[in-house]
């Protein structure tokens, strides 16, 4: 006679768990952060291990929240957004200006700088003259909303090399990169800063020209979730602890060479 109530209880619990949101169960034990592939200095794989600001931030969040945090990687911000909305990841680091109000975010805590630039031989060398024109960015870039706010037309590219080729072939009028990527590219191509004394006219024309100071194009990054209030609250609390203990400042200085936690 006692078996029937137990069977009934088991059946009830089974139905309850089947109808319980998977991401809610998931959030109780492990959180998954979506990151971008080859997105220095945020996330990059070296010797089989993921490194970068986003990766170490997740590790610190795991410590503060007493949760395990795993990663899933995506090749573009568009795919990252889709993964977040579908529940394949619990949170990402991003610019909330790129997302609808259905997505929720913590308070902004990182303000990376961007560089808007073109070639010396370009006709449009100011924001005013670039109005309505195509501007290239990387598929891993977070600048789509920023460019639209400036009245420009974003066009994405898989690699920096492809973006630069498009700029050279006049397929785009200008390009935008985060400051770290821009400086890293110039380090590899110093001829784009100052041509050699015997440079040809074409080589001189290829020298890059900054359109505006990176500080003008700074973004506001935060941790973004989709319909997960418990995760959102947990991330907010953990971030506050990291800010109060200056761990975010130290992390920023490690990967960006400066404190980008101050707007």
N, C-alpha and C positions, 0 to 999 in steps of 0.2 A: 504493500500500500504506500510505502514511503518513496518508491521509485518514481511514481507518477509526478509528484510535485517537483522532484529534481529534474526530470526530463522536461517538464514544462518550463522550469526556470532556465535550463540550458538553451531551450529553443528561443525563449524570450531574449536572452543575452546575445544569442547568435544573430537574431534579427536586428537588435539594437546596434551591434557592431557593424553590421553590413550597411546600415543607414547612417552611421556616424561618419562625418567628413574625414577622409583619409589624411588630409593635411593637419587636422587637429590632433589625431593620434600620433602622427609623425612628429609634431612639434613637441610632444611630451618627452621624447627621448633624444632625437637627432634632428638638427636643422640642416638644410642644404642651401648653400650660397651659389648663385650663378655667377660665373666669372667669364671673361673674354680671353680667347687664345691670343698669344703674342701681343699683349697690350701693356708694354712697358710704360712706366714703372709699376703698374698696378698688378698685372698677372702675366707671368711668363714661365715656361717650363725649362728647367736646366738640369741635366743629368737625371732625368726622370722624375724630378720633384718640382712642384709648383712654388714659385717665389713671387714676391712683390708686395706692394702696400696692401692690396685687397686680401691677399692670403694671410699676411701677418695680422691684419686687423681682425679677420675671422678667428684666428687662433686666440687673440686676446679677448674677443667676445665670448668664445667658448669657455675661457677661464672664468670670466666674470659671471656668466649665466649658468655655469655648471652644466653645460650641454655639450654634446659632441656635434661638431660642424663639419660636414663633408662638402665636396665641390662637384659641380657639373659645368662643363665648359662649352662655350658657343662662339661661333665665328663672327657674329655681328650683334650690334645692340638691338636690332629688330628681332632676331631669334631669341635673344636674352629676354626681351619684353614678352614675347609669346610664351616662353617657358615659365615665366613668372605668373602670367595670367592663367595658364593651364594647370598650374599647381605642381609642375615638375621641379621647381625650386621654391624655396620659402622666402628668400630675399636677395636683393642685389644692391650694389653700390651704383648710384646713378644720379642724373640731374632730373628732379621731379618736373621740371618744365617740359620734358619730353613725354610725360605721361598724363593721361586723363585723370579727372578727379576720383575715379573709381579706385585708383591706386593710392595708397597712403604712404607717408614717409615720416621719418624722424626729423628733428630739426637739422638744418644744414650744419655740417661740421668741417667741410673741406672746400677750399676755394681755389682750385687749380687755374692757372693762367693759360691762355691760348695766344697764338700768333697768327694774325691774318696777313697774308703776303701775296705778292705776285712777282713777275719778272721785271727787269729794268726796261725792257722794250714794250711793256704793256701800256695800253692807252689809259686804262682806268687805274689810278693809283690813290684813290680816296674812297671812303665809304659812300660819299654822295654820288660819285661817278659809277660806283659798282651797283647802285640800286637796280634791282630787277634782274641782275646778271647771275650766271651760274658760278657757284663757288664749290670747290672740291673739299671733301673731308674723308676720313677713313671710315670703313664700315664699323670699326670698333670705336669710333669717335662719339662723343656725347654732345656735339655742337649743333645738332639739327634745329632745335628750338631757338637757340641763340641766333643762328643765321636767318631764320624766318623773321625773328623779332627785328633784325637789322634790315629787313626788306630784300634779302638775298635768296637765291634759289639753290638749295643744297643738292649736291650730286656726290654719291659715295663711291669709294674705290677700295679694292681689297688690300692693296699695299701702297706704301709711300712711293715706290718706284712708278706704279701705274698712275698715281695722282700727279707726280711730277711730269710724266710723259704727256698727260692730258693738258697740263699747264703749258708745256713747251709747244704743243700742237694746236693751241688756241681753242681747245674743246671746253675749257673753263676759263674764266677771267681772273680768278684768284683761287687761293686755297687756304685752309685753316688746319692747324695742328696744335696739339697741346705743346707747351713750351719745351718739355723734355724731349719729345719726339723731334721737334724742329731743330733743337740744338744738337741732338745726336746725329741728325742727317747732315747738318752743316759740318760737323766734325769729320764725317766721312767724305764730304765734298767741300773742302775749304775754298775751291775755285769759285764757289757760288757766293762767297763773302767778298773776296777781292781777287779779280783776275790777275794772271801773271802779266809781267811787263810786255811780253810778246804775244799776248792773247789776241785772237782774231775778233772781228766785230761780232760774230755769232756768240763767241764765248763771253764777251762783255755784255751782250744783250741778255744772257742767261743768268746773270747775277741777280740774286733775290732782293726784293725791296719790301720792307715792312710797311704795312698800311696803317697800323695803329699799335699802340703800346699794349703788351700783354695784359697789363692790369685793367685796361678798359674792357677786355674780353674775358674777364674772370667768370667762372661758373660757380654754382652752389651745388655741392654733392651731398647726398644723404643716403640712408638705407631705406629701400623701398620694398613694400609688401603689397599683396593683393588679397583682400578679404580674409585677413588673419589677424584679428585684433590682439590675441594673446601673444603672438610672435612680435607684433608691433610694440606692445608694452614691454616685453622682455628686452628687445633691442634698444629701446629708448632708455630703460633703466641701466643697461650695461654700458651704453655709450656715455651716459652721465658719469659713471664711475671712471671710465677711461679719461674723460675730459678733466675731471676733478683731480685725478692723480697725475696729470700732465703726460700720460702715455700716448695720447693722440699727437701731441706736439712733438714728442721724441720720435714717433713713427714718421711723421711728416718730414722732419729734418733728415731722417735716415734715407728716405727714398726720393725726396725732392730737393734736398740741400737747403731748405728754408721752411719756416713755419707757415704752412698754408691753412692753418686752422683759424686764422684771423682774417676777417674780410677786409 
